[in-house]
Each structure stands twice: as structure tokens, then as C-alpha cells.
Amino acid sequence: MTSRAVNVAVVGTGVIGAGWATHFLARGFAVTATDPGQDAESRLRNWIDESWPVVERLGLADGASRDKLAFTTDVGAAVHNADFIQESAPERLDVQHALIASIESAARADTIIASSSSGLAISDVQAGAKHPERIVLGHPFNPSHIMPLVEVGGGRLTSPENIATAMAFYSSTGKKPSALYSAGRLCGGRRRGNLLRPWPALGTVGSVSQPSCFWRIRWHHTCAAASGCGPARVDP
């Protein structure tokens, strides 16, 4: 990965992927998005247009422009020149493994692949990959174009250097990355359920300390209220 990423590939343009695309565009990056869905490009562009006033209010980086968005249905073409790859595809291992294979057939060997997954272990996602060391977790709090928090971690084969690089990259885009020290339960993915569980239940999985998880949840809901999208609308 270059010292200053310029081209970001967004793989999968559902709600999470569209939010990522909006965020990266708002921070001045060139974004190439890919999704095989019917009318995916028009849906993405409409989503970004509707969301742009929000990121304008939050503040645009120099060079930010919706004109920096490119779209292709060809995964290889999307990731070929990418400095960073944010994957937000369906959370099924068969889909993930086929997608990782397609990405690795075209992307540079040192380009980080960050998964937005909240339900799959990165160790399972990276199984069978040619370069599993560059596959990391980059799980956003939703809406991903507004909420600053990103949970970052890895699997058994992820290199610590790539986790650190992903943390630094997210920070450079204005996000607030929070490290998971093992591949366990996320605070952000099943937040409402976690709030109903005793705090010791979170501490036993070994992924995050109880105070850290409480801090993330509290910050998320504070930011949600401040941005005008209350907790009832985030991360369903």
C-alpha cells in the first residue's frame, strides 16, 4: 500500500458499501465501485447524491467530488489499481471466498482488503486466500458515511503490520479506528443485543474490554444524535 492512498475500491454497494463510497469521495479519494446487482450503479449514484448534503455539513476535504466515482461490474477492473480495498459484500463464506479469489487475481499483492463484515470471522474469510496476511476487518458503525468509529482487527493469518496500516489509513480519512486484539465479538455489529447481555458476556470472548466496548457504543449513539440520525435509525 502506498504511503498516501489515492484510489479506493469499494466492492459491494449496498447500504454499507454506498456509505463507504460516500465517505471516501467526501475525503477527496478517487473511488471505483463494483457490484453485480441490477441497476446497482444508478442506485449507488442516487444514494450518494441524497447523502452528499450530509457530508457537506460535516465538512469536505480538499478535492472532494462526486465526479471521482467510477463504476464497473468487473471486480478485477475495480481493484486493479486500488491502493485500498473496502469489501462490503453479502456475509456468506461461499460468496466471500469466490470474491476474495476474484480480487486477488487482479489486485496488487500488497493492497489491503478490508472486510466490513459484522458476522463472519476474518480467519474464516481469509481461508484459502493467496495472501491472507493482507485481509483485515474494517467494520464501520452505520451509517458508515457519518459515524466515525471503525472496528479494526484481523484473523489468524493477518499480519500485525497490515492491521497497523489499515488503522493509519482509516485515521487519514477522518475515521476513528478502534483495534480489536483478537477476532471475537464486535461491539458495533450486534450492539442492541449486547446491551441486553451482562457485561461479563462480552469480556469472556476475548475481543474487547468492557470499558472499551462501552466507550464505542456511547460514542456511536452520541454521534448519531448529534448528526440527526437517532439510534433507532442506525445499524438495524
C-alpha positions in Angstrom: 0.0 0.0 0.0 1.3 3.4 -0.9 2.1 6.0 1.9 -0.9 8.1 0.7 -3.7 6.0 -0.8 -5.3 7.7 -3.8 -7.5 5.1 -5.3 -10.0 3.2 -3.2 -12.1 0.2 -4.5 -15.5 -0.3 -2.9 -16.6 -3.9 -3.5 -20.4 -4.2 -2.8 -22.6 -1.2 -2.9 -25.5 -1.9 -0.6 -26.1 0.4 2.3 -22.7 -0.1 4.0 -20.8 0.0 0.7 -22.6 3.1 -0.5 -21.8 4.8 2.8 -18.2 3.9 2.4 -18.1 5.2 -1.2 -19.7 8.5 0.0 -17.2 8.8 2.8 -14.1 8.2 0.7 -15.4 10.6 -2.0 -16.0 13.2 0.7 -12.4 12.8 1.9 -11.1 13.5 -1.6 -10.3 10.0 -2.8 -11.0 8.5 -6.2 -13.4 5.6 -5.8 -14.0 2.7 -8.1 -17.1 0.8 -7.0 -18.3 -2.6 -8.2 -21.5 -4.6 -7.6 -23.1 -7.2 -9.9 -26.7 -6.2 -8.9 -29.2 -5.0 -11.4 -29.2 -1.2 -11.6 -26.5 -1.1 -8.9 -24.8 1.9 -10.5 -27.9 4.1 -10.6 -28.8 3.1 -7.1 -25.4 4.0 -5.8 -25.2 7.3 -7.6 -28.7 8.2 -6.3 -27.7 7.2 -2.8 -24.6 9.3 -2.9 -26.5 12.3 -4.3 -29.0 12.1 -1.5 -26.3 11.7 1.2 -24.0 14.4 -0.1 -25.6 17.3 1.7 -24.9 15.5 5.0 -21.2 15.1 4.3 -21.1 18.7 3.1 -22.3 19.7 6.5 -19.7 17.5 8.2 -17.0 19.2 6.0 -15.5 18.1 2.7 -11.8 17.6 2.2 -9.9 19.4 -0.5 -10.6 17.8 -3.8 -13.8 16.1 -2.7 -16.1 15.5 -5.6 -18.8 13.0 -6.7 -17.2 13.2 -10.1 -14.3 11.0 -8.8 -16.7 8.0 -8.7 -16.3 5.3 -11.3 -18.4 2.2 -11.5 -17.8 -1.2 -13.1 -19.4 -4.6 -12.8 -15.9 -6.2 -13.3 -14.3 -6.8 -9.9 -10.9 -7.2 -11.4 -11.1 -3.8 -13.2 -12.3 -2.2 -9.9 -9.4 -3.4 -7.8 -6.6 -3.4 -10.4 -5.2 0.0 -9.5 -6.6 0.2 -5.9 -4.4 1.4 -3.0 -7.0 0.1 -0.5 -10.0 -2.2 -1.0 -13.1 -2.0 1.2 -15.3 -5.1 0.8 -19.0 -5.0 1.8 -20.4 -8.0 0.0 -23.0 -10.4 1.4 -21.8 -12.2 4.5 -21.7 -15.8 3.2 -18.5 -17.7 3.2 -19.0 -19.1 -0.3 -19.6 -15.6 -1.7 -16.7 -14.2 0.3 -14.2 -16.9 -0.8 -15.2 -16.5 -4.5 -14.9 -12.8 -4.2 -11.5 -12.8 -2.5 -10.3 -15.1 -5.3 -11.5 -12.6 -7.9 -9.9 -9.7 -6.1 -6.6 -11.5 -5.7 -6.4 -12.4 -9.3 -6.3 -8.7 -10.2 -5.2 -6.6 -7.2 -1.6 -5.9 -6.2 -0.3 -8.4 -3.7 0.3 -5.7 -1.0 -3.1 -4.0 -1.3 -5.1 -4.4 1.9 -8.5 -6.0 1.6 -10.7 -4.7 4.5 -14.0 -6.6 5.2 -17.0 -4.7 6.6 -18.4 -7.9 8.0 -20.1 -8.0 11.4 -21.0 -11.7 11.3 -18.0 -13.6 9.8 -14.7 -14.3 11.4 -11.8 -12.9 9.4 -10.0 -16.2 9.9 -12.8 -17.9 8.0 -12.9 -15.2 5.3 -9.2 -15.5 4.6 -9.1 -19.3 4.4 -7.7 -20.3 1.0 -6.5 -16.8 0.1 -3.2 -16.4 -1.7 -2.2 -13.5 0.6 -4.3 -13.9 3.8 -1.9 -11.6 5.6 -3.5 -8.6 3.9 -7.1 -9.4 4.8 -8.3 -7.3 7.7 -11.5 -6.4 9.5 -12.7 -2.8 8.8 -16.2 -2.9 10.4 -17.9 0.5 10.4 -20.6 1.8 12.6 -23.6 2.6 10.5 -24.3 5.0 8.7 -20.8 4.5 7.5 -20.5 7.9 5.9 -21.4 9.7 9.1 -20.3 7.6 12.1 -16.5 8.0 12.8 -15.9 4.6 14.5 -14.4 1.6 12.7 -13.5 -1.6 14.4 -10.2 -2.9 13.0 -8.8 -6.4 13.5 -7.5 -9.5 11.8 -7.6 -13.2 11.6 -5.1 -15.9 12.5 -3.1 -15.2 9.3 -3.3 -11.4 9.2 -0.1 -9.6 9.7 0.1 -7.0 12.6 1.8 -4.6 10.1 -1.3 -4.7 7.9 -3.6 -4.1 10.8 -1.5 -1.1 11.7 -1.5 0.1 8.1 -5.3 -0.2 8.0 -5.6 1.7 11.3 -3.4 4.5 9.9 -5.4 4.6 6.6 -8.7 4.9 8.3 -7.3 7.7 10.6 -6.2 9.6 7.5 -9.7 9.6 6.2 -11.1 11.1 9.3 -12.3 7.9 10.9 -11.7 6.8 14.5 -10.3 3.3 14.3 -10.5 1.1 17.4 -8.4 -2.0 17.5 -9.7 -5.5 18.3 -6.9 -7.5 19.8 -8.4 -10.9 18.7 -11.1 -12.0 16.3 -14.1 -12.1 18.7 -17.4 -10.4 19.2 -17.8 -6.9 17.7 -19.3 -4.1 19.8 -20.8 -2.5 16.7 -22.3 -5.4 14.8 -24.8 -6.7 17.4 -24.9 -3.7 19.6 -28.5 -3.8 20.7 -28.2 -7.4 21.7 -25.0 -6.8 23.5 -26.7 -4.1 25.6 -29.1 -6.6 26.9 -26.4 -9.1 27.8 -24.4 -8.9 31.1 -21.1 -7.1 30.6 -19.1 -10.2 31.6 -20.5 -11.9 28.5 -18.6 -9.5 26.3 -15.4 -9.8 28.4 -15.3 -13.6 28.1 -14.9 -13.7 24.3 -11.5 -12.0 24.4 -12.1 -9.5 21.7 -12.5 -6.2 23.5 -12.5 -4.9 27.1 -15.8 -4.0 28.7 -14.8 -0.3 29.2 -13.7 -0.1 25.5 -16.9 -1.6 24.2 -19.0 0.7 26.4 -17.0 3.7 25.1 -17.6 2.7 21.5 -21.3 2.2 22.0 -21.7 5.5 23.9 -19.7 7.4 21.3 -21.7 5.9 18.5 -25.1 6.9 19.9 -23.7 10.4 20.9 -22.6 10.9 17.3 -25.9 9.6 15.9 -27.9 12.0 18.0 -25.6 14.9 17.0 -25.9 14.2 13.3 -29.7 13.9 13.4 -30.0 10.2 12.9 -31.0 8.8 16.2 -30.2 5.3 17.5 -33.4 3.9 16.1 -32.1 4.5 12.6 -28.6 3.2 12.8 -27.2 -0.3 12.4 -30.5 -2.2 12.2 
